[in-house]
Each structure stands twice: as C-alpha cells, then as structure tokens.
Amino acid sequence: MEKRLKQNMIYQGNVLSLEKVEVLLASGRKTEREIVHHPGAVAILAINEKGEILLERQYRSALKESTWEIPAGKLEPNESPLKCAQRELLEETGYEAAQWQHLHSIYTSPGFTDEVVHLFLAEKLLLRKANPEFDEEITIRFFRQSDWEPYFCTKEIVDGKTLLAFYTWKCHAR
C-alpha cells in the first residue's frame, strides 16, 4: 500500500483530468505518481443475425491514423454502463440491439489511469438512425466471419478494447 501525502490537480478537461500525487511507499521512500482520471467507458461488440461484426473506422488524432474499432464511448455522470452502451451504439451506428450481455470490465492501463471500460455483446440488431456527435466522422461496416477473422488474427486491428472484446466473446462462445 502507498500512503498519499499530497495531491495536486494539474489539468481538468472534458474527457480526463491529470493529478500529481506524492506518496509514501511501504519502504519509507517518497515518490510521485501522475494519475490520469477518466469517467469510464463502454465498448460494444455488435453482431447481426448473419454473424457479422459491426466495426467503425475513425481517424484517431493521437495515432495520426484511422483505425477499425468496435463502437465505444464515455460514460456520462450517473449513467449506467448498459445505458451508455445502448446510447453509444445508436448514436454512432444507428443500430439498437434487442439482446445485451456484459462480457467483462477492464482497466486500460492501471499503471497511470483509473479508466475502466465495460465490454458488451449486442445482438438482434435493429436499424434506426445514427446521430453521431459533431466531432465524430465515422464509417461503419459489417464484416463477415471470413473477413473479420483475418483482421483479428493479424495486425489489422490495433485497438485494445476491440481485441479484448473479440477474444472475451470467443472464450464465452466455447
């Protein structure tokens, strides 16, 4: 265990905050930690009646490239993970799902952030109308099993939440 001695909020943004914390280690040494606080997120593995997986392609500024990912989004204050998953799937893709299953909840990088991502499986999809946020430019595509297996088994998919949702789903399917 570490004992917190001092805390200093360095940055407070719309998506995250950064805190510098002075801690006392069990050995008696003092050191500093930089912690990124995040409200949490959801990611949705959406599969249609044909067994096709819905992926979206977005440009990611941090990477300076576009990636194929499952739909995902940030939790709003006091929003349950399931409600967030339902909202994000509809907003980003225009689909609703009649069947939902929580697959897993993961910490993305516990060495420096408290972000947790709740992974969901969404099935029995119904097409409605997408309503992406003003800063989201998303292309969606269903991938047939013959198409998506190579994407997931090679280095085409680089997004961690997408890979983990896929592999968790595969483990549950056994």
Backbone as JSON Lines, residues from 0, in Angstrom:
{"i":0,"aa":"M","n":[0.83,-1.19,0.0],"ca":[0.0,0.0,0.0],"c":[0.87,1.25,0.0]}
{"i":1,"aa":"E","n":[0.37,2.27,-0.61],"ca":[1.02,3.58,-0.6],"c":[0.14,4.55,0.18]}
{"i":2,"aa":"K","n":[0.77,5.43,0.91],"ca":[0.03,6.47,1.63],"c":[0.16,7.76,0.84]}
{"i":3,"aa":"R","n":[-0.98,8.38,0.55],"ca":[-0.97,9.66,-0.16],"c":[-0.61,10.77,0.81]}
{"i":4,"aa":"L","n":[0.38,11.56,0.42],"ca":[0.82,12.68,1.25],"c":[0.3,14.01,0.74]}
{"i":5,"aa":"K","n":[0.42,14.23,-0.57],"ca":[-0.04,15.48,-1.2],"c":[-0.7,15.13,-2.53]}
{"i":6,"aa":"Q","n":[-1.7,15.92,-2.88],"ca":[-2.37,15.75,-4.17],"c":[-2.49,17.12,-4.81]}
{"i":7,"aa":"N","n":[-2.25,17.17,-6.12],"ca":[-2.34,18.43,-6.86],"c":[-2.97,18.15,-8.22]}
{"i":8,"aa":"M","n":[-4.16,18.73,-8.46],"ca":[-4.82,18.59,-9.76],"c":[-4.11,19.51,-10.74]}
{"i":9,"aa":"I","n":[-3.5,18.93,-11.76],"ca":[-2.73,19.68,-12.74],"c":[-3.59,20.16,-13.9]}
{"i":10,"aa":"Y","n":[-4.51,19.3,-14.33],"ca":[-5.32,19.61,-15.5],"c":[-6.71,19.0,-15.33]}
{"i":11,"aa":"Q","n":[-7.74,19.75,-15.7],"ca":[-9.11,19.26,-15.68],"c":[-9.72,19.56,-17.04]}
{"i":12,"aa":"G","n":[-9.96,18.51,-17.85],"ca":[-10.52,18.69,-19.18],"c":[-11.91,18.11,-19.29]}
{"i":13,"aa":"N","n":[-12.41,18.04,-20.52],"ca":[-13.74,17.49,-20.78],"c":[-13.77,15.97,-20.68]}
{"i":14,"aa":"V","n":[-12.67,15.32,-21.02],"ca":[-12.62,13.86,-21.06],"c":[-11.82,13.28,-19.9]}
{"i":15,"aa":"L","n":[-10.81,13.99,-19.45],"ca":[-9.93,13.44,-18.43],"c":[-9.35,14.55,-17.57]}
{"i":16,"aa":"S","n":[-8.74,14.12,-16.47],"ca":[-8.0,15.05,-15.61],"c":[-6.69,14.4,-15.25]}
{"i":17,"aa":"L","n":[-5.71,15.23,-14.9],"ca":[-4.38,14.75,-14.54],"c":[-4.04,15.26,-13.15]}
{"i":18,"aa":"E","n":[-3.66,14.34,-12.29],"ca":[-3.35,14.65,-10.91],"c":[-1.93,14.18,-10.6]}
{"i":19,"aa":"K","n":[-1.18,15.02,-9.89],"ca":[0.13,14.63,-9.4],"c":[-0.02,14.33,-7.91]}
{"i":20,"aa":"V","n":[0.46,13.16,-7.49],"ca":[0.29,12.71,-6.11],"c":[1.66,12.35,-5.53]}
{"i":21,"aa":"E","n":[1.95,12.89,-4.36],"ca":[3.15,12.48,-3.63],"c":[2.73,11.34,-2.7]}
{"i":22,"aa":"V","n":[3.47,10.23,-2.73],"ca":[3.12,9.06,-1.92],"c":[4.3,8.61,-1.08]}
{"i":23,"aa":"L","n":[3.95,7.94,-0.01],"ca":[4.93,7.3,0.85],"c":[4.82,5.81,0.63]}
{"i":24,"aa":"L","n":[5.91,5.21,0.17],"ca":[5.92,3.77,-0.09],"c":[6.06,2.99,1.22]}
{"i":25,"aa":"A","n":[5.74,1.71,1.2],"ca":[5.86,0.86,2.38],"c":[7.29,0.84,2.92]}
{"i":26,"aa":"S","n":[8.27,1.03,2.03],"ca":[9.68,1.04,2.43],"c":[10.08,2.32,3.15]}
{"i":27,"aa":"G","n":[9.21,3.33,3.14],"ca":[9.51,4.61,3.76],"c":[10.0,5.66,2.77]}
{"i":28,"aa":"R","n":[10.23,5.27,1.51],"ca":[10.65,6.24,0.49],"c":[9.46,7.04,-0.01]}
{"i":29,"aa":"K","n":[9.72,8.28,-0.4],"ca":[8.69,9.13,-1.01],"c":[8.93,9.15,-2.52]}
{"i":30,"aa":"T","n":[7.83,9.22,-3.26],"ca":[7.92,9.35,-4.71],"c":[6.65,10.03,-5.2]}
{"i":31,"aa":"E","n":[6.61,10.31,-6.5],"ca":[5.43,10.94,-7.1],"c":[4.78,10.02,-8.11]}
{"i":32,"aa":"R","n":[3.48,10.16,-8.22],"ca":[2.68,9.45,-9.22],"c":[1.92,10.48,-10.03]}
{"i":33,"aa":"E","n":[1.79,10.25,-11.32],"ca":[0.92,11.05,-12.17],"c":[-0.24,10.15,-12.56]}
{"i":34,"aa":"I","n":[-1.44,10.58,-12.25],"ca":[-2.62,9.73,-12.45],"c":[-3.6,10.44,-13.38]}
{"i":35,"aa":"V","n":[-3.97,9.76,-14.44],"ca":[-5.0,10.25,-15.35],"c":[-6.33,9.69,-14.87]}
{"i":36,"aa":"H","n":[-7.27,10.57,-14.55],"ca":[-8.61,10.16,-14.14],"c":[-9.55,10.24,-15.34]}
{"i":37,"aa":"H","n":[-10.36,9.21,-15.48],"ca":[-11.29,9.1,-16.61],"c":[-12.62,8.59,-16.06]}
{"i":38,"aa":"P","n":[-13.75,9.1,-16.56],"ca":[-15.05,8.69,-16.01],"c":[-15.46,7.26,-16.34]}
{"i":39,"aa":"G","n":[-14.72,6.6,-17.21],"ca":[-15.08,5.25,-17.64],"c":[-15.74,5.27,-19.01]}
{"i":40,"aa":"A","n":[-15.81,4.1,-19.6],"ca":[-16.32,3.99,-20.96],"c":[-16.95,2.63,-21.18]}
{"i":41,"aa":"V","n":[-17.55,2.49,-22.34],"ca":[-18.12,1.23,-22.78],"c":[-17.59,0.93,-24.18]}
{"i":42,"aa":"A","n":[-17.62,-0.34,-24.54],"ca":[-17.3,-0.77,-25.9],"c":[-18.25,-1.91,-26.24]}
{"i":43,"aa":"I","n":[-18.74,-1.9,-27.47],"ca":[-19.82,-2.81,-27.86],"c":[-19.42,-3.68,-29.03]}
{"i":44,"aa":"L","n":[-19.42,-4.98,-28.82],"ca":[-19.23,-5.95,-29.89],"c":[-20.62,-6.27,-30.42]}
{"i":45,"aa":"A","n":[-21.0,-5.65,-31.54],"ca":[-22.33,-5.8,-32.11],"c":[-22.27,-6.82,-33.24]}
{"i":46,"aa":"I","n":[-23.14,-7.83,-33.15],"ca":[-23.14,-8.92,-34.13],"c":[-24.55,-9.08,-34.67]}
{"i":47,"aa":"N","n":[-24.67,-9.07,-36.0],"ca":[-26.01,-9.21,-36.6],"c":[-26.4,-10.68,-36.74]}
{"i":48,"aa":"E","n":[-27.6,-10.9,-37.29],"ca":[-28.14,-12.25,-37.41],"c":[-27.34,-13.15,-38.34]}
{"i":49,"aa":"K","n":[-26.51,-12.56,-39.2],"ca":[-25.66,-13.33,-40.1],"c":[-24.32,-13.68,-39.46]}
{"i":50,"aa":"G","n":[-24.11,-13.22,-38.22],"ca":[-22.84,-13.47,-37.55],"c":[-21.76,-12.47,-37.94]}
{"i":51,"aa":"E","n":[-22.18,-11.37,-38.56],"ca":[-21.23,-10.34,-38.98],"c":[-21.0,-9.36,-37.82]}
{"i":52,"aa":"I","n":[-19.75,-8.92,-37.69],"ca":[-19.38,-7.98,-36.64],"c":[-19.39,-6.57,-37.21]}
{"i":53,"aa":"L","n":[-19.99,-5.64,-36.44],"ca":[-20.05,-4.24,-36.83],"c":[-18.81,-3.51,-36.32]}
{"i":54,"aa":"L","n":[-18.04,-2.97,-37.24],"ca":[-16.87,-2.18,-36.89],"c":[-17.04,-0.78,-37.46]}
{"i":55,"aa":"E","n":[-16.37,0.16,-36.83],"ca":[-16.37,1.53,-37.33],"c":[-14.94,1.99,-37.54]}
{"i":56,"aa":"R","n":[-14.79,2.82,-38.55],"ca":[-13.48,3.37,-38.87],"c":[-13.52,4.85,-38.53]}
{"i":57,"aa":"Q","n":[-12.51,5.26,-37.72],"ca":[-12.41,6.66,-37.31],"c":[-10.95,7.08,-37.37]}
{"i":58,"aa":"Y","n":[-10.77,8.34,-37.66],"ca":[-9.42,8.91,-37.57],"c":[-9.15,9.2,-36.1]}
{"i":59,"aa":"R","n":[-7.98,8.77,-35.62],"ca":[-7.58,8.98,-34.24],"c":[-6.39,9.92,-34.21]}
{"i":60,"aa":"S","n":[-6.63,11.13,-33.74],"ca":[-5.59,12.17,-33.74],"c":[-4.35,11.74,-32.98]}
{"i":61,"aa":"A","n":[-4.53,11.05,-31.85],"ca":[-3.37,10.63,-31.05],"c":[-2.45,9.7,-31.83]}
{"i":62,"aa":"L","n":[-3.03,8.91,-32.74],"ca":[-2.25,7.96,-33.54],"c":[-1.86,8.51,-34.9]}
{"i":63,"aa":"K","n":[-2.54,9.58,-35.32],"ca":[-2.37,10.16,-36.66],"c":[-2.71,9.15,-37.75]}
{"i":64,"aa":"E","n":[-3.73,8.35,-37.49],"ca":[-4.2,7.38,-38.48],"c":[-5.61,6.94,-38.15]}
{"i":65,"aa":"S","n":[-6.25,6.29,-39.11],"ca":[-7.59,5.74,-38.9],"c":[-7.48,4.3,-38.42]}
{"i":66,"aa":"T","n":[-8.43,3.9,-37.58],"ca":[-8.43,2.53,-37.07],"c":[-9.83,1.93,-37.19]}
{"i":67,"aa":"W","n":[-9.87,0.61,-37.3],"ca":[-11.12,-0.13,-37.22],"c":[-11.32,-0.5,-35.76]}
{"i":68,"aa":"E","n":[-12.5,-0.17,-35.22],"ca":[-12.8,-0.4,-33.81],"c":[-14.26,-0.8,-33.66]}
{"i":69,"aa":"I","n":[-14.57,-1.39,-32.51],"ca":[-15.98,-1.58,-32.18],"c":[-16.51,-0.25,-31.65]}
{"i":70,"aa":"P","n":[-17.82,-0.02,-31.74],"ca":[-18.39,1.22,-31.2],"c":[-18.08,1.34,-29.71]}
{"i":71,"aa":"A","n":[-17.83,2.57,-29.27],"ca":[-17.46,2.81,-27.88],"c":[-17.75,4.25,-27.52]}
{"i":72,"aa":"G","n":[-17.76,4.52,-26.22],"ca":[-17.96,5.89,-25.79],"c":[-17.83,6.04,-24.29]}
{"i":73,"aa":"K","n":[-17.78,7.3,-23.88],"ca":[-17.55,7.69,-22.49],"c":[-18.85,7.7,-21.71]}
{"i":74,"aa":"L","n":[-18.76,7.22,-20.47],"ca":[-19.89,7.29,-19.55],"c":[-20.19,8.74,-19.19]}
{"i":75,"aa":"E","n":[-21.46,9.08,-19.14],"ca":[-21.91,10.38,-18.66],"c":[-22.1,10.28,-17.14]}
{"i":76,"aa":"P","n":[-22.12,11.39,-16.43],"ca":[-22.33,11.33,-14.97],"c":[-23.61,10.58,-14.61]}
{"i":77,"aa":"N","n":[-23.5,9.66,-13.66],"ca":[-24.62,8.86,-13.15],"c":[-25.27,7.94,-14.19]}
{"i":78,"aa":"E","n":[-24.6,7.69,-15.29],"ca":[-25.13,6.81,-16.33],"c":[-24.63,5.39,-16.09]}
{"i":79,"aa":"S","n":[-25.51,4.42,-16.19],"ca":[-25.08,3.03,-16.03],"c":[-24.32,2.59,-17.28]}
{"i":80,"aa":"P","n":[-23.4,1.64,-17.14],"ca":[-22.69,1.15,-18.33],"c":[-23.62,0.62,-19.42]}
{"i":81,"aa":"L","n":[-24.67,-0.1,-19.06],"ca":[-25.59,-0.62,-20.07],"c":[-26.3,0.5,-20.82]}
{"i":82,"aa":"K","n":[-26.8,1.5,-20.1],"ca":[-27.47,2.63,-20.75],"c":[-26.5,3.37,-21.68]}
{"i":83,"aa":"C","n":[-25.26,3.51,-21.24],"ca":[-24.24,4.16,-22.07],"c":[-23.99,3.34,-23.33]}
{"i":84,"aa":"A","n":[-23.88,2.03,-23.2],"ca":[-23.65,1.16,-24.36],"c":[-24.8,1.27,-25.35]}
{"i":85,"aa":"Q","n":[-26.02,1.27,-24.84],"ca":[-27.19,1.39,-25.71],"c":[-27.19,2.74,-26.43]}
{"i":86,"aa":"R","n":[-26.88,3.79,-25.7],"ca":[-26.85,5.15,-26.28],"c":[-25.75,5.25,-27.34]}
{"i":87,"aa":"E","n":[-24.55,4.78,-27.02],"ca":[-23.43,4.91,-27.95],"c":[-23.64,4.09,-29.22]}
{"i":88,"aa":"L","n":[-24.17,2.88,-29.09],"ca":[-24.4,2.07,-30.28],"c":[-25.36,2.78,-31.23]}
{"i":89,"aa":"L","n":[-26.44,3.33,-30.69],"ca":[-27.41,4.03,-31.52],"c":[-26.82,5.31,-32.1]}
{"i":90,"aa":"E","n":[-26.18,6.13,-31.27],"ca":[-25.61,7.4,-31.75],"c":[-24.6,7.19,-32.87]}
{"i":91,"aa":"E","n":[-23.68,6.26,-32.66],"ca":[-22.57,6.11,-33.61],"c":[-22.9,5.3,-34.84]}
{"i":92,"aa":"T","n":[-23.8,4.31,-34.7],"ca":[-24.03,3.39,-35.82],"c":[-25.45,3.41,-36.36]}
{"i":93,"aa":"G","n":[-26.4,3.9,-35.57],"ca":[-27.79,3.86,-35.98],"c":[-28.47,2.55,-35.64]}
{"i":94,"aa":"Y","n":[-27.81,1.68,-34.9],"ca":[-28.39,0.39,-34.54],"c":[-28.78,0.35,-33.07]}
{"i":95,"aa":"E","n":[-29.89,-0.33,-32.8],"ca":[-30.3,-0.72,-31.46],"c":[-30.15,-2.24,-31.39]}
{"i":96,"aa":"A","n":[-30.03,-2.75,-30.19],"ca":[-29.94,-4.21,-30.01],"c":[-31.02,-4.66,-29.05]}
{"i":97,"aa":"A","n":[-31.65,-5.78,-29.38],"ca":[-32.7,-6.34,-28.52],"c":[-32.09,-7.22,-27.44]}
{"i":98,"aa":"Q","n":[-30.85,-7.65,-27.62],"ca":[-30.22,-8.56,-26.66],"c":[-28.84,-8.03,-26.27]}
{"i":99,"aa":"W","n":[-28.61,-7.9,-24.95],"ca":[-27.35,-7.37,-24.43],"c":[-26.75,-8.33,-23.41]}
{"i":100,"aa":"Q","n":[-25.42,-8.43,-23.45],"ca":[-24.7,-9.24,-22.45],"c":[-23.43,-8.51,-22.05]}
{"i":101,"aa":"H","n":[-23.21,-8.37,-20.75],"ca":[-21.95,-7.79,-20.26],"c":[-20.89,-8.87,-20.37]}
{"i":102,"aa":"L","n":[-19.8,-8.59,-21.1],"ca":[-18.73,-9.57,-21.29],"c":[-17.65,-9.46,-20.21]}
{"i":103,"aa":"H","n":[-17.25,-8.23,-19.89],"ca":[-16.12,-8.04,-18.98],"c":[-15.97,-6.54,-18.72]}
{"i":104,"aa":"S","n":[-15.25,-6.21,-17.66],"ca":[-14.84,-4.82,-17.41],"c":[-13.33,-4.84,-17.22]}
{"i":105,"aa":"I","n":[-12.65,-3.91,-17.9],"ca":[-11.18,-3.93,-17.88],"c":[-10.63,-2.55,-17.51]}
{"i":106,"aa":"Y","n":[-9.46,-2.55,-16.88],"ca":[-8.69,-1.32,-16.68],"c":[-7.75,-1.22,-17.87]}
{"i":107,"aa":"T","n":[-7.77,-0.09,-18.55],"ca":[-6.99,0.03,-19.78],"c":[-5.5,0.08,-19.55]}
{"i":108,"aa":"S","n":[-5.06,0.78,-18.51],"ca":[-3.63,0.91,-18.23],"c":[-3.47,1.3,-16.76]}
{"i":109,"aa":"P","n":[-3.61,0.34,-15.83],"ca":[-3.66,0.67,-14.41],"c":[-2.38,1.28,-13.84]}
{"i":110,"aa":"G","n":[-1.32,1.31,-14.6],"ca":[-0.1,1.94,-14.13],"c":[-0.19,3.46,-14.04]}
{"i":111,"aa":"F","n":[-1.13,4.06,-14.8],"ca":[-1.24,5.52,-14.78],"c":[-2.65,6.06,-14.91]}
{"i":112,"aa":"T","n":[-3.65,5.2,-15.12],"ca":[-5.02,5.71,-15.25],"c":[-6.01,4.81,-14.54]}
{"i":113,"aa":"D","n":[-7.11,5.41,-14.07],"ca":[-8.17,4.65,-13.43],"c":[-9.31,4.32,-14.41]}
{"i":114,"aa":"E","n":[-9.08,4.55,-15.7],"ca":[-10.12,4.29,-16.7],"c":[-10.53,2.82,-16.7]}
{"i":115,"aa":"V","n":[-11.83,2.58,-16.65],"ca":[-12.39,1.24,-16.78],"c":[-13.28,1.25,-18.02]}
{"i":116,"aa":"V","n":[-13.19,0.19,-18.81],"ca":[-14.03,0.03,-19.99],"c":[-14.88,-1.22,-19.8]}
{"i":117,"aa":"H","n":[-16.19,-1.03,-19.93],"ca":[-17.15,-2.13,-19.79],"c":[-17.44,-2.67,-21.19]}
{"i":118,"aa":"L","n":[-17.16,-3.94,-21.41],"ca":[-17.33,-4.57,-22.71],"c":[-18.68,-5.28,-22.77]}
{"i":119,"aa":"F","n":[-19.42,-5.01,-23.84],"ca":[-20.76,-5.59,-24.02],"c":[-20.85,-6.31,-25.35]}
{"i":120,"aa":"L","n":[-21.69,-7.34,-25.38],"ca":[-22.1,-8.01,-26.6],"c":[-23.52,-7.54,-26.9]}
{"i":121,"aa":"A","n":[-23.75,-7.07,-28.12],"ca":[-25.08,-6.63,-28.56],"c":[-25.5,-7.49,-29.75]}
{"i":122,"aa":"E","n":[-26.68,-8.1,-29.64],"ca":[-27.19,-8.96,-30.71],"c":[-28.64,-8.6,-31.02]}
{"i":123,"aa":"K","n":[-29.15,-9.19,-32.09],"ca":[-30.51,-8.91,-32.59],"c":[-30.62,-7.41,-32.88]}
{"i":124,"aa":"L","n":[-29.84,-6.99,-33.83],"ca":[-29.72,-5.57,-34.17],"c":[-30.89,-5.09,-35.02]}
{"i":125,"aa":"L","n":[-31.31,-3.87,-34.74],"ca":[-32.39,-3.21,-35.48],"c":[-31.87,-1.86,-35.97]}
{"i":126,"aa":"L","n":[-31.99,-1.6,-37.27],"ca":[-31.51,-0.35,-37.83],"c":[-32.48,0.78,-37.53]}
{"i":127,"aa":"R","n":[-31.96,1.85,-36.96],"ca":[-32.71,3.06,-36.68],"c":[-32.0,4.21,-37.4]}
{"i":128,"aa":"K","n":[-31.65,5.27,-36.69],"ca":[-30.97,6.41,-37.3],"c":[-29.78,6.82,-36.43]}
{"i":129,"aa":"A","n":[-28.63,6.91,-37.05],"ca":[-27.42,7.33,-36.34],"c":[-27.5,8.82,-36.04]}
{"i":130,"aa":"N","n":[-26.84,9.22,-34.96],"ca":[-26.78,10.62,-34.57],"c":[-25.43,10.88,-33.91]}
{"i":131,"aa":"P","n":[-24.34,10.77,-34.68],"ca":[-23.02,10.95,-34.08],"c":[-22.82,12.37,-33.57]}
{"i":132,"aa":"E","n":[-21.91,12.5,-32.6],"ca":[-21.58,13.82,-32.08],"c":[-20.92,14.65,-33.18]}
{"i":133,"aa":"F","n":[-20.92,15.97,-33.02],"ca":[-20.46,16.87,-34.08],"c":[-19.01,16.63,-34.47]}
{"i":134,"aa":"D","n":[-18.19,16.08,-33.57],"ca":[-16.77,15.88,-33.88],"c":[-16.46,14.44,-34.29]}
{"i":135,"aa":"E","n":[-17.49,13.62,-34.51],"ca":[-17.28,12.23,-34.9],"c":[-17.58,12.06,-36.39]}
{"i":136,"aa":"E","n":[-16.6,11.58,-37.12],"ca":[-16.78,11.21,-38.53],"c":[-16.49,9.73,-38.62]}
{"i":137,"aa":"I","n":[-17.55,8.96,-38.71],"ca":[-17.47,7.51,-38.56],"c":[-17.97,6.82,-39.82]}
{"i":138,"aa":"T","n":[-17.23,5.82,-40.27],"ca":[-17.67,4.92,-41.32],"c":[-17.93,3.58,-40.67]}
{"i":139,"aa":"I","n":[-19.11,3.0,-40.9],"ca":[-19.39,1.69,-40.31],"c":[-19.44,0.63,-41.4]}
{"i":140,"aa":"R","n":[-19.13,-0.6,-41.0],"ca":[-19.15,-1.71,-41.94],"c":[-19.33,-3.0,-41.16]}
{"i":141,"aa":"F","n":[-20.15,-3.89,-41.7],"ca":[-20.27,-5.23,-41.15],"c":[-19.22,-6.1,-41.83]}
{"i":142,"aa":"F","n":[-18.52,-6.88,-41.03],"ca":[-17.5,-7.79,-41.53],"c":[-18.01,-9.23,-41.39]}
{"i":143,"aa":"R","n":[-18.04,-9.95,-42.53],"ca":[-18.38,-11.37,-42.49],"c":[-17.28,-12.11,-41.75]}
{"i":144,"aa":"Q","n":[-17.61,-13.29,-41.23],"ca":[-16.62,-14.06,-40.47],"c":[-15.36,-14.3,-41.31]}
{"i":145,"aa":"S","n":[-15.53,-14.58,-42.59],"ca":[-14.36,-14.81,-43.45],"c":[-13.51,-13.55,-43.59]}
{"i":146,"aa":"D","n":[-14.15,-12.37,-43.42],"ca":[-13.41,-11.1,-43.49],"c":[-12.81,-10.71,-42.15]}
{"i":147,"aa":"W","n":[-13.58,-10.9,-41.04],"ca":[-13.11,-10.38,-39.77],"c":[-12.08,-11.24,-39.11]}
{"i":148,"aa":"E","n":[-12.09,-12.55,-39.35],"ca":[-11.08,-13.39,-38.71],"c":[-9.66,-12.97,-39.09]}
{"i":149,"aa":"P","n":[-9.36,-12.71,-40.38],"ca":[-8.02,-12.24,-40.69],"c":[-7.68,-10.9,-40.03]}
{"i":150,"aa":"Y","n":[-8.68,-10.01,-39.92],"ca":[-8.44,-8.71,-39.27],"c":[-8.04,-8.9,-37.81]}
{"i":151,"aa":"F","n":[-8.73,-9.82,-37.11],"ca":[-8.47,-10.02,-35.69],"c":[-7.24,-10.89,-35.46]}
{"i":152,"aa":"C","n":[-6.88,-11.71,-36.39],"ca":[-5.76,-12.63,-36.2],"c":[-4.45,-12.09,-36.77]}
{"i":153,"aa":"T","n":[-4.5,-10.95,-37.43],"ca":[-3.28,-10.31,-37.92],"c":[-3.16,-8.98,-37.19]}
{"i":154,"aa":"K","n":[-2.38,-8.09,-37.72],"ca":[-2.16,-6.8,-37.06],"c":[-3.03,-5.69,-37.64]}
{"i":155,"aa":"E","n":[-4.12,-6.03,-38.31],"ca":[-5.04,-5.02,-38.86],"c":[-5.8,-4.29,-37.76]}
{"i":156,"aa":"I","n":[-6.19,-5.02,-36.71],"ca":[-6.91,-4.42,-35.58],"c":[-5.87,-4.12,-34.51]}
{"i":157,"aa":"V","n":[-5.73,-2.84,-34.17],"ca":[-4.73,-2.43,-33.18],"c":[-5.36,-1.87,-31.91]}
{"i":158,"aa":"D","n":[-6.67,-1.73,-31.9],"ca":[-7.37,-1.16,-30.76],"c":[-7.56,-2.22,-29.68]}
{"i":159,"aa":"G","n":[-7.06,-1.93,-28.47],"ca":[-7.08,-2.9,-27.38],"c":[-8.47,-3.34,-26.96]}
{"i":160,"aa":"K","n":[-9.41,-2.41,-26.83],"ca":[-10.76,-2.78,-26.39],"c":[-11.44,-3.66,-27.43]}
{"i":161,"aa":"T","n":[-11.16,-3.43,-28.69],"ca":[-11.74,-4.24,-29.76],"c":[-11.2,-5.66,-29.7]}
{"i":162,"aa":"L","n":[-9.88,-5.79,-29.57],"ca":[-9.26,-7.11,-29.49],"c":[-9.76,-7.87,-28.26]}
{"i":163,"aa":"L","n":[-9.78,-7.19,-27.12],"ca":[-10.18,-7.88,-25.9],"c":[-11.66,-8.28,-25.93]}
{"i":164,"aa":"A","n":[-12.52,-7.43,-26.46],"ca":[-13.94,-7.78,-26.57],"c":[-14.1,-9.01,-27.47]}
{"i":165,"aa":"F","n":[-13.39,-9.03,-28.57],"ca":[-13.46,-10.16,-29.5],"c":[-13.0,-11.45,-28.83]}
{"i":166,"aa":"Y","n":[-11.85,-11.42,-28.18],"ca":[-11.31,-12.63,-27.55],"c":[-12.14,-13.06,-26.34]}
{"i":167,"aa":"T","n":[-12.7,-12.12,-25.59],"ca":[-13.57,-12.47,-24.47],"c":[-14.83,-13.14,-25.0]}
{"i":168,"aa":"W","n":[-15.39,-12.59,-26.07],"ca":[-16.57,-13.19,-26.69],"c":[-16.26,-14.62,-27.17]}
{"i":169,"aa":"K","n":[-15.1,-14.79,-27.8],"ca":[-14.72,-16.12,-28.29],"c":[-14.59,-17.11,-27.12]}
{"i":170,"aa":"C","n":[-14.07,-16.65,-25.97],"ca":[-13.94,-17.52,-24.8],"c":[-15.32,-17.9,-24.26]}
{"i":171,"aa":"H","n":[-16.27,-16.96,-24.25],"ca":[-17.63,-17.24,-23.76],"c":[-18.36,-18.18,-24.71]}
{"i":172,"aa":"A","n":[-18.01,-18.14,-26.0],"ca":[-18.71,-18.93,-27.01],"c":[-18.33,-20.4,-26.94]}
{"i":173,"aa":"R","n":[-17.27,-20.73,-26.24],"ca":[-16.82,-22.13,-26.19],"c":[-17.76,-22.99,-25.39]}
